[in-house]
Amino acid sequence: MPLSENEQRLLEQIERALVEDDPKFASTVRSTDPRTYLLRRVRRSAVVFLLGLAVLVVGVVLNQVPLTVILGILGFLMMLFAALRGAADLRRISGRDTGGRRPGGRGRGRSKGRSRTKASFMERVEERWRRRWEDRP
């Protein structure tokens, strides 16, 4: 959802104030690439996944019933968490899941030439909801 003119103006004022107060910090923030951060998170997720796999294997090798179950569950949960987090970060890196924004940072506007069959399920539901409330007397 794009910002209103007032919100854009406020954001620009905040940005100017930040540059005036701390120019070094402002230049650091501008030069930071979000892909670097996401790649770091993907690497951490891979390490946590492997660590979870190791915990799971150690639990199986120990062959002590209560400890095996606890380590097995712990290892599985670590692997599951790491896989979900890593997959989400990979989607964000590829640009398929940008939270409604294009990688360039601009909001995604609906094109007027777009056919209704290409609209996503949620867009169709939202449109029906809007029409329902607009048609009421």
Number of C-alpha atoms within 10 A of each C-alpha: 9 11 10 9 9 9 11 12 12 12 13 12 12 12 13 13 12 14 14 11 11 10 13 11 12 15 11 10 10 8 9 10 10 12 14 11 12 18 15 13 17 21 13 15 22 17 14 20 22 16 16 24 19 16 22 23 15 16 22 16 10 11 11 10 10 10 14 19 15 14 20 21 16 17 24 17 16 20 24 15 16 24 17 12 17 22 14 15 21 18 14 17 19 11 14 14 15 15 11 13 16 14 16 7 9 11 15 13 11 8 7 6 6 9 8 9 8 9 12 9 10 9 12 14 12 11 11 12 11 11 11 10 9 9 7 6 4
